[in-house]
Amino acid sequence: MTDIALPLALTLSSGAERMFPMLTPAQIKRIAAHGKLRSIRSGEVLVEAGAHVVPFFVITEGRVEVIRPSGSTETLVAIHEPGQFTGEVNMLSGRPALVRSRASESGEVIELDREQLLALVQTDSELGELIMRAFILRRVELIAHGFGDVVLLGSNHCSGTLRVKEFLRRNGHPYSYIDLDRDADVQALLDRFHISAADVPVLICRGEVVLRNPTNQQIAGCLGFNEAIDQTHIRDVVIVGAGPAGLAAAVYAASEGLDVLVLETSSPGGQAGSSSKIENYLGFPTGISGEALAGRAYTQAQKFGAQVMIAAGAKRLVCDRKPYAIELDDNTRVQALTVIVATGASYRKPPIQNVVLFENAGVYYCATFMEAQLCRNEEVVVVGGGNSAGQAAVFLAQTAKRVHVLVRGSGLAESMSRYLIRRIEQNPAIVLRTNAEIVALEGNDHLERVRWRNNQGNDIETHDLRHVFLMTGAVAGTQWLDGCVALDANGFIKTGPDLSEDDLAAAHWPLTRPPHLLETSLPGVFAVGDVRGGNIKRVASAVGEGSISISFIHQLLHE
Ligand SMILES: Cc1cc2nc3c(=O)[nH]c(=O)nc-3n(C[C@H](O)[C@H](O)[C@H](O)COP(=O)(O)OP(=O)(O)OC[C@H]3O[C@@H](n4cnc5c(N)ncnc54)[C@H](O)[C@@H]3O)c2cc1C
């Protein structure tokens, strides 16, 4: 027996006309040219929740209801009338359907398969915009209502729960959450699935599979994130990393007709995805959250036909033969005529659990004019004993009231240039704290207090400080390249004119032409964004380099 549990949650919410637009007769005619007409019977299920093949329907006569099934209960999500269309963003990615679409009144529809829909949104800009906007808004509503095929049971004090939540959120997948610390009735549910406290977090996937403390790969597998992706054929270009650089490369490559596959070890967005507000990216005068920017870029890449494999880390580049092959974490391989390395960098962080909570809200990894303005006339901490820490301390001392430089060792002599040490010593606004290590960061929405320990006396000092600069270096995401390309002294990838004759000779560069801009010491393998030596570590430069690299890929494919 079914039971309609909720009223029209989506159709009544604001912005309904944009989420469920009414097509004009002229627009319907243009869509009809891409698909086929078919009749529907009342009660006929057009798409089942979890179905792998999800066509797109425009209703010309009758009605189609959208339902979220859960056991014997059905939640009505929306009703499509003549002139409206079905679908949401998983139609672009080829992922399984989250909801059931069923004819509630007999009539007629225009049906398009995924390829026909992609062709439509790529070639008809008016309909492309209208359909993409509706799909994105519908997904946002599904997320807001937790209308997904996932129930997560966890505790906010458990790092595994936070990881899974972040993975689902950053992949734009709706889920409902049961907080085990608050929900007393949940024990019965846990008992039903024989789940002990050690299994937390638990993810109930599609109402049937129970995953205990699952890895990101297991979640992606269960939700069918990568199901529509064919790993067997040779791609024009494989892009490794879906941060701003990789996504920009994917948008340009796919929109210019290349067959492109992106591999991402975690979720799209990279470091930028964790930024609460990016204020210096062109075109967003009031700023944009990293997650929103990443979500838009990800959808844009998929709209042009780029395929993005989630939770699929590159483990090794097989570079001794062509086409190149990339071995993934699960030991499968993908082959590519050209490769773009966009694996970014990760900043070394102190082993304090909540450091990420204060990123861009008191914790920074670079000291530019923008950060200096934020802490004008305040006391700040710079952590690190290298030249980047020294430069940051001297720079910040121009505007900050006091700069505490924290180093774990007994001095700076071994790690910092002499000229910077002298400037620090001579600057009364800078206080050097040796043998010191941060042990706690505290605050609510913003950092308010810092505790550090003196490793000699072991006493802990507490300071009301709102700004900490972690200048302990970044590690390039190059481990998987295993000696295939030349690196600089800091482990970042050398490209184009930065490659010396010696580098090229050592790499046995086989061509008469020199490497293209952004090309590594291996022909046809490019490096873009933070992973590249000499790159300015900013979203705009990552996006710029990702986009530029595609013009060289075209040249190479025609060489
Ligand atoms: C908290 C924070 C705030 C920031 N704020 C700003 C800002 O306001 N303005 C600004 O301009 N810049 C900002 N930055 C810097 C900016 O985010 C980076 O410069 C930019 O994200 C670099 O992009 P990228 O694509 O080169 O690398 P990343 O963003 O690092 O992305 C690399 C991607 O590759 C993936 N990856 C790594 N290894 C593998 C592998 N082996 N296989 C598959 N995938 C892999 C990673 O998971 C990641 O998604 C900020 C950075 C941080 C950390």
The ligand as a MOL file (V3000), in Angstrom:
LIG
                    3D

  0  0  0     0  0            999 V3000
M  V30 BEGIN CTAB
M  V30 COUNTS 53 58 0 0 0
M  V30 BEGIN ATOM
M  V30 1 C 41.2210 27.2890 2.6690 0
M  V30 2 C 41.7030 27.8440 1.3550 0
M  V30 3 C 41.2170 29.0610 0.9200 0
M  V30 4 C 41.6520 29.6050 -0.2940 0
M  V30 5 N 41.1400 30.7990 -0.6840 0
M  V30 6 C 41.5160 31.3210 -1.8820 0
M  V30 7 C 40.9650 32.5450 -2.3370 0
M  V30 8 O 40.1480 33.1790 -1.6440 0
M  V30 9 N 41.3550 33.0090 -3.5570 0
M  V30 10 C 42.2470 32.3360 -4.3500 0
M  V30 11 O 42.5130 32.7980 -5.4520 0
M  V30 12 N 42.7990 31.1920 -3.9340 0
M  V30 13 C 42.4590 30.6570 -2.7280 0
M  V30 14 N 43.0200 29.4880 -2.2910 0
M  V30 15 C 43.9950 28.8130 -3.1670 0
M  V30 16 C 43.2670 28.0270 -4.2850 0
M  V30 17 O 42.2120 27.2930 -3.7220 0
M  V30 18 C 44.2260 27.1140 -5.0320 0
M  V30 19 O 45.2510 27.8940 -5.5890 0
M  V30 20 C 43.4930 26.3430 -6.1470 0
M  V30 21 O 42.4530 25.5540 -5.6050 0
M  V30 22 C 44.4540 25.4560 -6.9040 0
M  V30 23 O 43.7200 24.7350 -7.8300 0
M  V30 24 P 44.2730 23.3690 -8.4700 0
M  V30 25 O 43.1810 22.8410 -9.3120 0
M  V30 26 O 45.5980 23.6010 -9.0840 0
M  V30 27 O 44.5530 22.3940 -7.2340 0
M  V30 28 P 43.6280 21.8960 -6.0550 0
M  V30 29 O 42.5940 22.8700 -5.7300 0
M  V30 30 O 44.5730 21.4660 -5.0010 0
M  V30 31 O 42.9040 20.6040 -6.6570 0
M  V30 32 C 43.6050 19.4210 -6.9110 0
M  V30 33 C 42.6170 18.2710 -7.0020 0
M  V30 34 O 43.3180 17.0930 -7.3990 0
M  V30 35 C 42.8440 15.9880 -6.6310 0
M  V30 36 N 43.9180 14.9840 -6.6010 0
M  V30 37 C 45.0950 15.0440 -5.9450 0
M  V30 38 N 45.8170 13.9370 -6.1710 0
M  V30 39 C 45.0820 13.1530 -6.9960 0
M  V30 40 C 45.2980 11.8820 -7.6040 0
M  V30 41 N 46.4360 11.1780 -7.4200 0
M  V30 42 N 44.3320 11.3610 -8.3970 0
M  V30 43 C 43.1760 12.0590 -8.6180 0
M  V30 44 N 42.9200 13.2720 -8.0690 0
M  V30 45 C 43.8640 13.8140 -7.2740 0
M  V30 46 C 42.5400 16.5960 -5.2700 0
M  V30 47 O 41.6330 15.7910 -4.5390 0
M  V30 48 C 41.9510 17.9470 -5.6690 0
M  V30 49 O 40.5630 17.8740 -5.8420 0
M  V30 50 C 42.6190 28.9080 -1.0820 0
M  V30 51 C 43.1140 27.6850 -0.6430 0
M  V30 52 C 42.6760 27.1430 0.5600 0
M  V30 53 C 43.2190 25.8210 1.0440 0
M  V30 END ATOM
M  V30 BEGIN BOND
M  V30 1 1 1 2
M  V30 2 1 2 3
M  V30 3 2 2 52
M  V30 4 2 3 4
M  V30 5 1 4 5
M  V30 6 1 4 50
M  V30 7 2 5 6
M  V30 8 1 6 7
M  V30 9 1 6 13
M  V30 10 2 7 8
M  V30 11 1 7 9
M  V30 12 1 9 10
M  V30 13 2 10 11
M  V30 14 1 10 12
M  V30 15 2 12 13
M  V30 16 1 13 14
M  V30 17 1 14 15
M  V30 18 1 14 50
M  V30 19 1 15 16
M  V30 20 1 16 17
M  V30 21 1 16 18
M  V30 22 1 18 19
M  V30 23 1 18 20
M  V30 24 1 20 21
M  V30 25 1 20 22
M  V30 26 1 22 23
M  V30 27 1 23 24
M  V30 28 2 24 25
M  V30 29 1 24 26
M  V30 30 1 24 27
M  V30 31 1 27 28
M  V30 32 2 28 29
M  V30 33 1 28 30
M  V30 34 1 28 31
M  V30 35 1 31 32
M  V30 36 1 32 33
M  V30 37 1 33 34
M  V30 38 1 33 48
M  V30 39 1 34 35
M  V30 40 1 35 36
M  V30 41 1 35 46
M  V30 42 1 36 37
M  V30 43 1 36 45
M  V30 44 2 37 38
M  V30 45 1 38 39
M  V30 46 1 39 40
M  V30 47 2 39 45
M  V30 48 1 40 41
M  V30 49 2 40 42
M  V30 50 1 42 43
M  V30 51 2 43 44
M  V30 52 1 44 45
M  V30 53 1 46 47
M  V30 54 1 46 48
M  V30 55 1 48 49
M  V30 56 2 50 51
M  V30 57 1 51 52
M  V30 58 1 52 53
M  V30 END BOND
M  V30 END CTAB
M  END
